[in-house]
Amino acid sequence: MSSQFVHAAIIKENVTYLDIVAAAVLGYDYILTLPREIQYVWFTPLSLGKVLFFLTRYPVFEETSMVLLHQFAVMSPQTCDNVYKAIGYQLGAGTLVAESILAMRTWVIWHRNPYIGAIVLTGLVVFWVPVFYFLAQALNSLVFTTAPNPNTPGCFLLTQKNILFVVYVLITSFETIILGLTLIRFMPHCILNYVYLCVLSICNVTVLLTAPHGYATLLSALQRVLHSVLSGRVLLHLREAAANPVAVNSIPTASGFTHPTQVRFTDRFTDTTSWFGTPSEVASWRPGRTIQDIESFYDDIPLEKTSDGEH
């Protein structure tokens, strides 16, 4: 057995550990969030938000299963090539769906500002068209070899073009724009999502530029899983907020009255808004926000009568 193959086998083992971690994270998150998914998603009317939720929620299970399959099954080099390409394109498409959800959420926290919407939409096109171009180039350059023992499980990469890092540089650039827009709006509960993804993308670029080529997919499965988990949780949180009364502390106004302590979403907030958030998510109290800012927000919310007959 050559030293080159031993080295490749060690790399494959290390990558497999990270793939198992990704699968564990995915399974653990699913167990935690399934009750909320059943309650707030399964029985809602069909809408864009519901379609995006299922697109970011469930294809990742099939992708992760294929990742584990190519690590443990005995495959020919040609089969490895086909499986890698299938996984690669699915990971790209799934990550795009997750990024689109986070981008739409960013647009919402900017009160659906048309200029911000144009920036986000332009960013999706400008960054993601090249992402798929370079992804295709990287996948088409893969060359696999046969293990000395034909019964050895897994795929062993022989050569590839070192261009996959460009894919993650582009993804990181887009995520940085979204993070910047979120920071400007000072949304702490949204910022962490983008920080996690940006840091992982930077780590991925670092690995691709510095580690041996066998480590090219070291963090790919984990990054895809985190995109699915975080974007899915964003939608679940917003569905939960839309399905329940929004508790609001009484706020004194310039006219001397106070706003009600409970607000319910009305029919105006039942489709896109209930999936991607209402201005109520934006109007949380934070340093530098004035009473007039909060008051002007609540003046725009239609109210329903509560059980005691008051508005």
NORKANOR-V400558 format. One record per backbone hydrogen bond with DSSP energy under -0.5 kcal/mol. CO is the residue of the C=O (numbers start at 1). NH is the residue of the N-H. Records with the same first field share a line. If there is no record, write none. Layout:
CO->NH  NH
This chain:
2->6
3->7
4->8
5->9
6->10
7->11
8->12
9->13
10->14
11->15
12->16
13->17
14->18
15->19
16->20
17->21
18->22
19->23
20->24
21->25
22->26
23->27
24->28
25->29
26->30
27->31
28->32
29->33
30->34
33->37
34->38
35->39
36->40
37->41  42
38->43
41->44
47->51
48->52
49->53
50->54
51->55
52->56
53->57
54->58  59
58->61  62
59->63
60->64
61->65
62->66
63->67
64->68
65->69
66->70
67->71
68->71  72
69->73
70->155
73->75  154
76->80
77->81
78->82
79->83
80->84
81->85
82->86
83->87
84->88
85->89
86->90
87->91
88->92
89->93
90->94
91->95
92->96
93->97
94->98
95->99
96->100
97->101
98->102
99->103
100->104
101->105
102->106
103->107
104->108
105->109
106->110
107->110  112  113
108->111
110->113
113->117
114->118
115->119
116->120
117->121
118->122
119->123
120->124
121->125
122->126
123->127
124->128
125->129
126->130
127->131
128->132
129->133
130->134
131->135
132->136
133->137
134->138
135->139
136->140
137->141
138->141
139->142
143->158  159
145->156
148->150
149->152
154->75
155->157
156->145
159->143
161->163  164
163->166  167
164->167  168
165->169
166->170
167->171
168->172
169->173
170->174
171->175
172->176
173->177
174->178
175->179
176->180
177->181
178->182
179->183
180->184
181->185
182->186  187
183->186
186->188
187->190  191
188->192
190->193  194
191->195
192->196
193->197
194->198
195->199
196->200
197->201
198->202
199->203
200->204
201->205
202->206
203->207
204->208
205->209
206->210
207->211
212->215
213->216
215->218
217->221
219->223
220->224
221->225
222->226
223->227
224->228
225->229
226->230
227->231
228->232
229->233
230->234
231->235
232->236
233->237
234->238
235->239
236->240
237->241
238->242
239->243
240->244
245->247
246->263
251->259
253->256
257->253
261->248
263->246
266->269
267->270
271->275
272->275  276
273->277
278->281  282
279->282  283
286->289
290->294
291->295
292->296
293->297
294->298
295->299
296->300
297->300
298->301
300->302
306->309
310->306
